[in-house]
Amino acid sequence: MLLQLRTPAIVHNGKNQAMPIPITMPALSPTMTEGNLAKWMVKEGDTVSAGEVIVEIETDKATMEVEAVDDGILGKIVVDSGTSGVAVNAVIAYLLEEGESIANIPTEKQLSPILDDEKDFKEHLLLSNACSTAQDAFNPITNNDKRVFASPLARRLAKQTEVNLSNIIGTGPKGRIVKNDVENVIAILPPKDILCESSTKQSSSFIQPNVPDYNEITNTTMRKVIAKRLVESKRCAPHFYLTIDCEIDELLRVRKELNAKSNDYKISLNDLLIRAVAIALRHTPNANSVWTDDAIRVYRQIDIAVAVAIKGGLITPVIRDVGSKGLVEISSLMKDLITRARDNKLLPEEYQGGTFSISNLGMFGIKDFAAVINPPQAAIMAVGTAEERPVVKDGKLGIATVMSCTLSADHRVIDGAVAADFLNTFRRLIENPLTMLL
C-alpha cells in the first residue's frame, strides 16, 4: 500500500533561514494513535523525490509503504527501523533542502538541554523525576499545570494517576513531556498509599513460589488491538446466540455445476455464504445495524466483513455493497482481499467499517462455535464444518450434509425474533440455492 508522508511547513530559525523539515509519524487511520516503524527504505544522506517510497509503517492491521511529498536529502533518521509504539506526529526523520547542512538539524541536547552527556542525562532524568520529592509527583494537579508543555496522552495519563506534571522533566521535542516520561515516574515511585510510610521500614519476607518455565511472546500492535476490541465487545454488547442447521447437499451440487461451466472463475462455499447473508440482510434490514446512544442506525448498504486468519492475528477485509454484486464478482473480490490481507497489503478502507461479519472455521473441522461481535457491528455469523449427519425426512431416516451456523447478536439492537427471521431466511436460501441466482 502507498501513502504520502506529510511533512510540516518549513521551519525558520531566528535569522529567517530555512531549517530542516521534520518528517512525522503519519496517522494511517482515524483511530491510529501509534504504530511501528518497520523499515526505512532509504538511508541518511540519500536524495529522495516526491512520490518515492521512503519508509514502511506497520499498523495493527497492515504494513504500509509511505511516500515522501517533498524533494530533498534525508538528513537524519530519528526513529530507527524496528521501533515499535511510535506516537502519531512524533518526528521520525529530518529532510534537508538544497544548500542546508546537517548541522542545522536540532540535536537531542537542543531539544532537552539538561546535561551534556546522554547517559548522565537519562540517569538524571529518572532520578529527578522520581526523587526530587516523591510526594510532589502525586500532589493534586493545580492550575499551574496548565502552563506545562505536555502531550495530550501524557496529560491524560497524569490525570488518571494523579501525577503532577510540573515536577516532570520532558524528553520530547523542545522539552515536551510525553507519555513515556509519565510512565517512567509511575514505574519508579512507590505506591501512593505508602508514600508517607518510613523508608526504613523493612518489608516482610516471603517465599517465591516455584514458577514453571515459560516462553514470552511479545504482544504485537495487532494483538493488542484485537484484545482491546474483543474485551470492549464482550463488556459493552450483551451477546445472545442462535444456532441453525442447514442441509447443503443442493448447494454443493449447484456450486459444482457453476464451476464446471467455466475455467475463468472458481466459486467457493464461502462465496455462496456471503451471497446468502447479503440477501438475508436485505430481507431483514434490522440485522444490518449498529447501536448508538441516541438511535439504532440501520444501514441501507450491506458491507460484509469476512474474518481471515493471518500471521500473528486476524483481519476482516470488507466487501462493499454486496447486495449489488453477483457470485463471480464476490468470488473475485474475496480472493484478492484474502491474498493481500495475508501479504499485509490491504488499504485501510478495505478492512475498516463493515455492517455485518462472517467467521468460517469449517475448513478446520470445527462443528460449531460462537464468535465475538466485531464492534460497532451488531451481529456476526459463525460457520461450522459441513459433515454428514443423520436426518429425518418424511418420517424416514437418511443422511445429509449439514452445516451449523451460529449468529451472535447484540441484544441492544437485535431482538430474538429479528435474529430468528434472519437465520430462517438464510437457511431457505442455502437449502434452495437457485433462489440466490435470480
TORMI-80672 format. One record per residue (C-alpha): residue in three letters; x, y, z. Coordinates in steps of 0.1 Angstrom, whole numbers, padded with zeros to 4 digits, always signed. Layout:
BEGIN
ALAXYZ/...
***
This chain:
BEGIN
MET+0000+0000+0000/LEU+0012+0035-0008/LEU+0006+0066+0013/GLN+0021+0100+0011/LEU+0040+0111+0041/ARG+0031+0146+0053/THR+0057+0170+0065/PRO+0050+0201+0084/ALA+0056+0236+0069/ILE+0092+0247+0065/VAL+0107+0258+0098/HIS+0127+0290+0101/ASN+0153+0300+0127/GLY+0157+0333+0143/LYS+0177+0346+0113/ASN+0148+0338+0090/GLN+0168+0310+0073/ALA+0152+0278+0062/MET+0156+0249+0087/PRO+0154+0212+0080/ILE+0119+0199+0075/PRO+0107+0174+0103/ILE+0091+0142+0089/THR+0065+0130+0114/MET+0048+0097+0121/PRO+0016+0096+0099/ALA-0018+0087+0111/LEU-0029+0059+0087/SER-0064+0057+0100/PRO-0088+0079+0121/THR-0083+0058+0152/MET-0045+0053+0150/THR-0025+0068+0179/GLU+0008+0049+0174/GLY+0024+0025+0151/ASN+0056+0006+0144/LEU+0083+0019+0121/ALA+0091-0013+0103/LYS+0118-0004+0079/TRP+0135+0026+0063/MET+0138+0022+0025/VAL+0164+0050+0023/LYS+0194+0058+0044/GLU+0208+0091+0058/GLY+0223+0112+0030/ASP+0202+0097+0002/THR+0184+0121-0021/VAL+0146+0115-0022/SER+0120+0126-0046/ALA+0083+0134-0041/GLY+0064+0101-0046/GLU+0093+0079-0037/VAL+0087+0052-0010/ILE+0109+0060+0019/VAL+0096+0041+0049/GLU+0073+0012+0058/ILE+0049+0017+0087/GLU+0032-0012+0105/THR-0003-0007+0120/ASP-0024-0032+0138/LYS-0039-0043+0105/ALA-0013-0040+0078/THR+0021-0027+0067/MET+0020+0005+0046/GLU+0046+0018+0022/VAL+0048+0056+0027/GLU+0059+0081+0001/ALA+0077+0114+0005/VAL+0058+0145-0006/ASP+0089+0167-0009/ASP+0122+0166-0028/GLY+0153+0167-0006/ILE+0180+0149+0012/LEU+0173+0126+0042/GLY+0195+0144+0066/LYS+0189+0125+0098/ILE+0169+0094+0109/VAL+0155+0100+0144/VAL+0135+0067+0148/ASP+0153+0036+0137/SER+0139+0006+0118/GLY+0121-0019+0140/THR+0110+0007+0166/SER+0075+0000+0180/GLY+0050+0022+0197/VAL+0059+0054+0178/ALA+0033+0081+0185/VAL+0014+0097+0157/ASN+0030+0131+0148/ALA+0063+0122+0165/VAL+0094+0133+0145/ILE+0109+0103+0128/ALA+0134+0120+0105/TYR+0145+0153+0090/LEU+0146+0163+0053/LEU+0172+0188+0041/GLU+0167+0212+0012/GLU+0194+0221-0012/GLY+0221+0241+0005/GLU+0211+0231+0040/SER+0236+0215+0064/ILE+0231+0186+0087/ALA+0244+0209+0114/ASN+0210+0228+0112/ILE+0192+0197+0125/PRO+0181+0201+0161/THR+0201+0178+0184/GLU+0187+0159+0215/LYS+0206+0184+0236/GLN+0189+0213+0219/LEU+0155+0196+0225/SER+0163+0187+0261/PRO+0192+0209+0273/ILE+0197+0193+0307/LEU+0231+0176+0307/ASP+0259+0173+0282/ASP+0263+0135+0284/GLU+0234+0115+0271/LYS+0238+0087+0296/ASP+0240+0111+0325/PHE+0210+0130+0311/LYS+0188+0098+0312/GLU+0200+0088+0346/HIS+0195+0124+0359/LEU+0160+0124+0343/LEU+0149+0093+0362/LEU+0164+0104+0395/SER+0150+0139+0391/ASN+0115+0127+0382/ALA+0114+0101+0409/CYS+0135+0116+0438/SER+0131+0154+0436/THR+0103+0146+0461/ALA+0082+0115+0458/GLN+0052+0132+0474/ASP+0053+0161+0449/ALA+0047+0138+0420/PHE+0014+0127+0435/ASN+0003+0162+0446/PRO-0031+0171+0432/ILE-0029+0188+0398/THR-0032+0226+0402/ASN-0039+0254+0378/ASN-0001+0259+0374/ASP-0001+0226+0354/LYS-0019+0243+0326/ARG+0013+0260+0316/VAL+0032+0227+0314/PHE+0042+0217+0278/ALA+0029+0182+0276/SER+0013+0159+0250/PRO-0024+0151+0253/LEU-0016+0114+0262/ALA+0008+0125+0289/ARG-0018+0148+0304/ARG-0045+0121+0304/LEU-0022+0096+0320/ALA-0010+0121+0346/LYS-0046+0129+0354/GLN-0056+0093+0358/THR-0026+0085+0381/GLU-0027+0119+0399/VAL+0009+0127+0389/ASN+0018+0164+0389/LEU+0033+0173+0355/SER+0051+0203+0369/ASN+0076+0180+0386/ILE+0085+0160+0355/ILE+0113+0169+0331/GLY+0102+0162+0295/THR+0123+0143+0270/GLY+0102+0151+0239/PRO+0109+0178+0213/LYS+0118+0212+0230/GLY+0114+0196+0264/ARG+0078+0184+0258/ILE+0065+0159+0284/VAL+0055+0128+0266/LYS+0036+0096+0278/ASN+0069+0078+0284/ASP+0081+0104+0308/VAL+0050+0099+0330/GLU+0052+0061+0328/ASN+0089+0063+0340/VAL+0078+0083+0370/ILE+0050+0059+0378/ALA+0073+0029+0375/ILE+0099+0043+0399/LEU+0076+0059+0425/PRO+0063+0037+0454/PRO+0025+0032+0456/LYS+0006+0062+0467/ASP-0007+0047+0499/ILE+0028+0040+0512/LEU+0045+0073+0503/CYS+0042+0086+0538/GLU+0055+0054+0555/SER+0090+0053+0569/SER+0116+0044+0542/THR+0135+0024+0568/LYS+0106+0000+0575/GLN+0116-0035+0564/SER+0093-0054+0541/SER+0081-0087+0553/SER+0099-0117+0539/PHE+0081-0141+0516/ILE+0089-0173+0497/GLN+0090-0170+0460/PRO+0067-0197+0446/ASN+0080-0221+0420/VAL+0072-0208+0386/PRO+0071-0233+0357/ASP+0094-0225+0327/TYR+0077-0205+0300/ASN+0083-0185+0268/GLU+0070-0150+0264/ILE+0057-0138+0231/THR+0058-0100+0228/ASN+0023-0086+0221/THR+0023-0070+0186/THR+0002-0039+0179/MET-0023-0061+0161/ARG-0026-0085+0191/LYS-0031-0055+0215/VAL-0058-0040+0192/ILE-0076-0074+0189/ALA-0076-0079+0227/LYS-0089-0043+0233/ARG-0117-0046+0208/LEU-0128-0081+0219/VAL-0129-0071+0255/GLU-0148-0039+0246/SER-0173-0060+0226/LYS-0179-0086+0254/ARG-0182-0059+0280/CYS-0204-0034+0262/ALA-0225-0055+0239/PRO-0250-0080+0255/HIS-0244-0110+0233/PHE-0270-0137+0226/TYR-0266-0167+0204/LEU-0289-0186+0180/THR-0278-0217+0161/ILE-0294-0232+0130/ASP-0286-0263+0109/CYS-0286-0261+0072/GLU-0286-0290+0047/ILE-0262-0281+0019/ASP-0262-0310-0005/GLU-0281-0290-0031/LEU-0258-0260-0025/LEU-0228-0282-0032/ARG-0244-0296-0063/VAL-0251-0261-0077/ARG-0216-0249-0068/LYS-0201-0279-0087/GLU-0223-0271-0118/LEU-0213-0234-0118/ASN-0176-0242-0116/ALA-0179-0267-0144/LYS-0193-0241-0167/SER-0161-0220-0169/ASN-0124-0220-0161/ASP-0124-0183-0156/TYR-0137-0185-0120/LYS-0140-0209-0091/ILE-0169-0203-0067/SER-0161-0213-0031/LEU-0186-0223-0005/ASN-0177-0191+0014/ASP-0187-0170-0017/LEU-0221-0186-0016/LEU-0225-0180+0021/ILE-0216-0143+0016/ARG-0242-0140-0011/ALA-0269-0157+0011/VAL-0261-0135+0040/ALA-0264-0104+0018/ILE-0299-0114+0006/ALA-0310-0124+0041/LEU-0299-0089+0054/ARG-0318-0073+0026/HIS-0349-0092+0038/THR-0341-0084+0075/PRO-0326-0049+0074/ASN-0327-0045+0112/ALA-0299-0071+0114/ASN-0277-0048+0093/SER-0274-0021+0120/VAL-0254-0006+0149/TRP-0261+0008+0183/THR-0256+0045+0191/ASP-0266+0062+0223/ASP-0293+0082+0206/ALA-0306+0058+0179/ILE-0302+0024+0162/ARG-0286+0031+0129/VAL-0299+0008+0101/TYR-0276+0008+0071/ARG-0291+0008+0036/GLN-0259-0006+0021/ILE-0247-0041+0030/ASP-0209-0042+0037/ILE-0198-0077+0048/ALA-0165-0082+0067/VAL-0150-0117+0064/ALA-0126-0129+0091/VAL-0092-0140+0077/ALA-0065-0156+0098/ILE-0031-0141+0091/LYS+0003-0145+0108/GLY+0001-0131+0143/GLY-0036-0124+0144/LEU-0069-0118+0125/ILE-0081-0093+0099/THR-0116-0087+0085/PRO-0114-0074+0049/VAL-0147-0059+0038/ILE-0167-0064+0005/ARG-0187-0033+0000/ASP-0223-0032-0013/VAL-0225-0070-0015/GLY-0262-0068-0023/SER-0255-0054-0058/LYS-0228-0080-0067/GLY-0231-0114-0083/LEU-0213-0145-0073/VAL-0185-0142-0098/GLU-0177-0107-0086/ILE-0179-0117-0050/SER-0156-0146-0056/SER-0130-0124-0074/LEU-0130-0097-0048/MET-0128-0121-0019/LYS-0098-0140-0034/ASP-0080-0107-0040/LEU-0087-0094-0005/ILE-0076-0126+0012/THR-0043-0127-0008/ARG-0034-0090+0000/ALA-0046-0095+0037/ARG-0020-0123+0041/ASP+0006-0101+0025/ASN-0002-0072+0048/LYS-0011-0051+0017/LEU-0047-0040+0024/LEU-0057-0004+0022/PRO-0072+0010+0054/GLU-0106+0014+0038/GLU-0105-0023+0028/TYR-0106-0035+0064/GLN-0123-0007+0082/GLY-0161-0004+0086/GLY-0184-0032+0076/THR-0220-0037+0087/PHE-0220-0074+0094/SER-0193-0101+0098/ILE-0188-0138+0089/SER-0163-0161+0106/ASN-0159-0195+0090/LEU-0139-0222+0108/GLY-0155-0251+0089/MET-0122-0258+0070/PHE-0106-0266+0103/GLY-0132-0293+0112/ILE-0150-0272+0138/LYS-0186-0284+0142/ASP-0200-0252+0156/PHE-0188-0222+0176/ALA-0199-0187+0188/ALA-0179-0157+0176/VAL-0175-0124+0193/ILE-0192-0094+0177/ASN-0169-0071+0158/PRO-0177-0037+0172/PRO-0196-0015+0164/GLN-0215-0040+0143/ALA-0245-0057+0159/ALA-0240-0093+0146/ILE-0216-0119+0133/MET-0223-0153+0117/ALA-0201-0182+0128/VAL-0200-0210+0103/GLY-0190-0246+0112/THR-0179-0275+0091/ALA-0200-0294+0066/GLU-0205-0330+0077/GLU-0227-0359+0070/ARG-0254-0364+0097/PRO-0285-0385+0101/VAL-0317-0366+0093/VAL-0353-0375+0093/LYS-0373-0367+0061/ASP-0409-0376+0056/GLY-0407-0399+0085/LYS-0377-0418+0071/LEU-0341-0417+0084/GLY-0315-0406+0059/ILE-0281-0390+0056/ALA-0275-0353+0046/THR-0246-0329+0045/VAL-0253-0305+0074/MET-0236-0273+0084/SER-0243-0255+0117/CYS-0243-0217+0117/THR-0245-0196+0149/LEU-0255-0160+0150/SER-0240-0138+0177/ALA-0262-0107+0181/ASP-0262-0075+0202/HIS-0294-0076+0221/ARG-0295-0038+0224/VAL-0301-0037+0186/ILE-0314-0071+0175/ASP-0343-0089+0193/GLY-0347-0126+0192/ALA-0375-0126+0167/VAL-0354-0105+0143/ALA-0324-0128+0146/ALA-0346-0159+0141/ASP-0361-0143+0110/PHE-0327-0136+0095/LEU-0314-0171+0102/ASN-0345-0188+0087/THR-0342-0167+0056/PHE-0305-0176+0054/ARG-0314-0213+0057/ARG-0341-0211+0030/LEU-0315-0196+0006/ILE-0288-0221+0015/GLU-0312-0251+0010/ASN-0327-0237-0022/PRO-0296-0221-0038/LEU-0312-0214-0071/THR-0331-0186-0055/MET-0298-0168-0048/LEU-0290-0168-0085/LEU-0322-0149-0095/
***
